[in-house]
Amino acid sequence: MSKDERHILVIYNPEAQGGASAKVWEEYERFLTSNLLKYSCYTTLGKNDAGPLLELIQTNDFNLISILGGDGTINLAINELPHLNIPIHLIPAGSGNDLAKMTYPEGIPSLKHLFNHVLQTKPTTQSVDIWRCNKRLFVNGFGCGFDGSIAYNTKFKKGIWGTKMKYWVEIVKHIVLYSSPTIIVNSTEYRTFMLSAANGSVYGGDFKVAPEANISDGKLDVVRIKKVWVPLRFFYLPLVLLGKHLGKKIVSYEQLDQLTISANKPIPAHLDGEPMNEMEYKISKEVEINMLV
C-alpha cells in the first residue's frame, strides 16, 4: 500500500507517562504532516470512548491504527474499537510499555524508526493474541492476588509521587501487609499469594513474571505463587523481577488456553494494569491482531 492510499487513525492518550506523551504526539504529528499522510487523531477521554470512536471509524476508511500511549491505552483501544481487523501500529509512550518490550525483545526502536513503519509499502507485521476476561479484552496479562491488589490500590490513590514511585511504595506496603487469599482455579482451591495469566513475559514495567511466555502462541502462561511467609517475600520477589522463580517449590507453572478464577468475595485484579474487582474471572482466547514491527 502506497502512502497516498494510507489513512491512519491515531488513538492518543494525553495522560500517558504523566503527560510526557504530548511531546511524542507533537513529533508524530509533524512526521505525518511532512510526509503528506492522511490521518485523524482521536484523543482518549479515559472513559466513554466507545461511541465517539465508533462514529469516527464508521465515517472514515481507516486502514491503519496508530496507538500512541502505554499499555493502558492499548487496553482501552482493543476494548473500544468496533473490530480488530485493521493493522495496529504501536508507538509506546507510557510508563511501562510492556507490550512494546514483547514486540521488540532486542530493545524498543527510536521514535524515528517507529514512525517510518507507516511509510512501508509492504509493512512487516506480527500476530498477537488477544484474550477475554469476563467482558473485557486484554493483550499482555491478567493478575490477581499480590499484584492485582497493588494495581487496584495504585490506580485510585493520589499522591505527591509519580506513577512509578507510587507503584513501588505500594509494592513495599504489600510485601509487609498483604494476606494471601483462598482462590479457586479451574475447580481447585489454593491459598495464593499471587496468580498471573500472562500472554507476555513482562508486566508491571519490570517484572518478568512469565519469562517463557509468547504473545503469539495461543497460550497463557499461568504462574501461581503459593502463600509466602512475610520475611521470605523479600527473597522471592526479586527472583520474580529477574524471571528466575519458575523452578522454586512455592511456584506452580503451566500453559493453558482458558481458565476460571473465583473466590467467596471479590478479588482485586488487573488486566494490562487496569483494575478489576470481581468474584469470578473467566479467561479465554478471543482473536488475533496484526501489529507493525
Order of alpha helices (4+ residues) and beta strands (2+ residues): beta-alpha-beta-alpha-beta-alpha-beta-alpha-alpha-beta-beta-beta-alpha-alpha-beta-beta-beta-alpha-beta-beta-beta
